[in-house]
Amino acid sequence: MEKPMQEKVAFLGAGNIAKAIMGGMLKKGVSPSSLFAADPSQNQIAALPSGVTGFSDNLKAIAQADVVVLAVKPNTIAELCASLSPTIGNRLVISVAAGIQSGTLQAGLGASVPIIRCMPNTPALVQAGMTGLFATSNVTDAQKQSAENILSAIGLLEWFPRESDLDAVTAVSGSGPAYFFLVIEAMEAAAVELGLTPEVAHQLVTQTALGAAMMARDSTDPVSILRNNVTSPGGTTAAAINSLTEDQIPAIFARAIASAHKRSIELANE
Ligand SMILES: NC(=O)c1ccc[n+]([C@@H]2O[C@H](COP(=O)([O-])OP(=O)(O)OC[C@H]3O[C@@H](n4cnc5c(N)ncnc54)[C@H](OP(=O)(O)O)[C@@H]3O)[C@@H](O)[C@H]2O)c1
């Protein structure tokens, strides 16, 4: 059994992602008395998990904490960092804000503050997220471990040595759930065209997506072998795969992900 985490963690911004992380931590056995959250919205405070202490004042929340998670929208981060800089001290700061570079965070908070940037994705809401992480040079190994203790509550983690890799993470796993949702929508629509009800189409497609993802994740064979294993020459799967290949599915995805990568770099520099 994993040792319960001892750090006290303050979430600034108590919206979707903060609640997802707190919910995952509580499920893992972290005591709610070690979690604090601040948000200007009383509704968000009222919706905090039971036992988590809520504040309307960010500084009161961070006064309680060893680790501070910045979970506000990217457009409010700079102002937030400036307001924290006099009191942040040497607390570890973890930012989940998409596209906000560590240089921007460091400029607001102070050059010596240890900062970890991360890019989670929406399956974090069901503890099946994929999070890419980057640590600035001020971050100690013990602080990296703290970040892992916190963020492993929402899924799998991967560290990246270069901050620029987070643009690729954004393009692949950050935006990736939407690509799969689009494929699911398209397959469901095709199933309805064949006369199935929307409910049945939804069940067939989502369970197939889940099963295929589990096989792809857990198999020791490359995914191309798994695909070949279910594609008999002249069969039904071959008919569909030939059609998808003729329509250049790999090139379509390569272009889409390159577009997301380019946009991530642009947004970080806006
Ligand atoms: N949701 C995801 O799955 C996901 C995935 C990857 C990255 N992220 C990142 O996570 C961050 C938060 O996203 P979210 O979806 O959780 O947003 P959200 O649900 O809108 O939550 C943000 C909360 O922060 C509050 N807030 C605004 N200014 C604040 C301040 N100065 N101090 C404290 N709280 C403040 C907001 O209140 P008001 O609404 O009253 O302004 C809101 O309740 C974003 O930067 C996003 O890029 C989210």
The ligand as an SDF file (V2000), in Angstrom:
LIG
                    3D

 48 52  0  0  0  0  0  0  0  0999 V2000
   -9.6080   20.8950  -17.3210 N   0  0  0  0  0  0  0  0  0  0  0  0
   -8.5970   20.1530  -17.7750 C   0  0  0  0  0  0  0  0  0  0  0  0
   -8.7070   18.9460  -17.9950 O   0  0  0  0  0  0  0  0  0  0  0  0
   -7.2410   20.7530  -18.0170 C   0  0  0  0  0  0  0  0  0  0  0  0
   -6.3030   20.0210  -18.7560 C   0  0  0  0  0  0  0  0  0  0  0  0
   -5.0280   20.5970  -18.9560 C   0  0  0  0  0  0  0  0  0  0  0  0
   -4.7320   21.8280  -18.4130 C   0  0  0  0  0  0  0  0  0  0  0  0
   -5.6860   22.5220  -17.7160 N   0  0  0  0  0  0  0  0  0  0  0  0
   -5.3330   23.8190  -17.1750 C   0  0  0  0  0  0  0  0  0  0  0  0
   -5.8530   23.9500  -15.8760 O   0  0  0  0  0  0  0  0  0  0  0  0
   -6.1600   25.3120  -15.6180 C   0  0  0  0  0  0  0  0  0  0  0  0
   -7.5240   25.3920  -14.9970 C   0  0  0  0  0  0  0  0  0  0  0  0
   -8.4790   24.8200  -15.9070 O   0  0  0  0  0  0  0  0  0  0  0  0
   -9.9180   24.3850  -15.3750 P   0  0  0  0  0  0  0  0  0  0  0  0
  -10.5600   23.6510  -16.4790 O   0  0  0  0  0  0  0  0  0  0  0  0
   -9.8160   23.7400  -14.0320 O   0  0  0  0  0  0  0  0  0  0  0  0
  -10.5810   25.8620  -15.2230 O   0  0  0  0  0  0  0  0  0  0  0  0
  -11.8260   26.3060  -14.3460 P   0  0  0  0  0  0  0  0  0  0  0  0
  -12.7380   25.1580  -14.1070 O   0  0  0  0  0  0  0  0  0  0  0  0
  -12.3480   27.5570  -14.9650 O   0  0  0  0  0  0  0  0  0  0  0  0
  -11.1770   26.6670  -12.9270 O   0  0  0  0  0  0  0  0  0  0  0  0
  -10.3950   27.8080  -12.6890 C   0  0  0  0  0  0  0  0  0  0  0  0
  -10.9030   28.4340  -11.4000 C   0  0  0  0  0  0  0  0  0  0  0  0
   -9.9580   29.4270  -10.9950 O   0  0  0  0  0  0  0  0  0  0  0  0
  -10.7040   30.5370  -10.4810 C   0  0  0  0  0  0  0  0  0  0  0  0
   -9.8550   31.7250  -10.4600 N   0  0  0  0  0  0  0  0  0  0  0  0
   -9.7770   32.7110  -11.3850 C   0  0  0  0  0  0  0  0  0  0  0  0
   -8.8410   33.6340  -11.0000 N   0  0  0  0  0  0  0  0  0  0  0  0
   -8.3250   33.1950   -9.8110 C   0  0  0  0  0  0  0  0  0  0  0  0
   -7.3370   33.6970   -8.9300 C   0  0  0  0  0  0  0  0  0  0  0  0
   -6.6730   34.8210   -9.1880 N   0  0  0  0  0  0  0  0  0  0  0  0
   -7.0600   32.9980   -7.8120 N   0  0  0  0  0  0  0  0  0  0  0  0
   -7.7060   31.8370   -7.5450 C   0  0  0  0  0  0  0  0  0  0  0  0
   -8.6640   31.3130   -8.3430 N   0  0  0  0  0  0  0  0  0  0  0  0
   -8.9740   31.9820   -9.4650 C   0  0  0  0  0  0  0  0  0  0  0  0
  -11.8560   30.6290  -11.4330 C   0  0  0  0  0  0  0  0  0  0  0  0
  -12.8760   31.4230  -10.8980 O   0  0  0  0  0  0  0  0  0  0  0  0
  -13.8110   32.2650  -11.9200 P   0  0  0  0  0  0  0  0  0  0  0  0
  -14.4690   31.2770  -12.7930 O   0  0  0  0  0  0  0  0  0  0  0  0
  -14.7330   32.9970  -10.9950 O   0  0  0  0  0  0  0  0  0  0  0  0
  -12.8830   33.1820  -12.6820 O   0  0  0  0  0  0  0  0  0  0  0  0
  -12.2610   29.1520  -11.5560 C   0  0  0  0  0  0  0  0  0  0  0  0
  -13.1230   28.7680  -10.5020 O   0  0  0  0  0  0  0  0  0  0  0  0
   -6.0520   26.0500  -16.9440 C   0  0  0  0  0  0  0  0  0  0  0  0
   -4.8930   26.8640  -16.9310 O   0  0  0  0  0  0  0  0  0  0  0  0
   -5.9440   24.9560  -17.9730 C   0  0  0  0  0  0  0  0  0  0  0  0
   -5.0530   25.3510  -19.0250 O   0  0  0  0  0  0  0  0  0  0  0  0
   -6.9310   22.0080  -17.5130 C   0  0  0  0  0  0  0  0  0  0  0  0
  1  2  1  0
  2  3  2  0
  2  4  1  0
  4  5  1  0
  4 48  2  0
  5  6  2  0
  6  7  1  0
  7  8  2  0
  8  9  1  0
  8 48  1  0
  9 10  1  0
  9 46  1  0
 10 11  1  0
 11 12  1  0
 11 44  1  0
 12 13  1  0
 13 14  1  0
 14 15  2  0
 14 16  1  0
 14 17  1  0
 17 18  1  0
 18 19  2  0
 18 20  1  0
 18 21  1  0
 21 22  1  0
 22 23  1  0
 23 24  1  0
 23 42  1  0
 24 25  1  0
 25 26  1  0
 25 36  1  0
 26 27  1  0
 26 35  1  0
 27 28  2  0
 28 29  1  0
 29 30  1  0
 29 35  2  0
 30 31  1  0
 30 32  2  0
 32 33  1  0
 33 34  2  0
 34 35  1  0
 36 37  1  0
 36 42  1  0
 37 38  1  0
 38 39  2  0
 38 40  1  0
 38 41  1  0
 42 43  1  0
 44 45  1  0
 44 46  1  0
 46 47  1  0
M  CHG  2   8   1  16  -1
M  END
$$$$
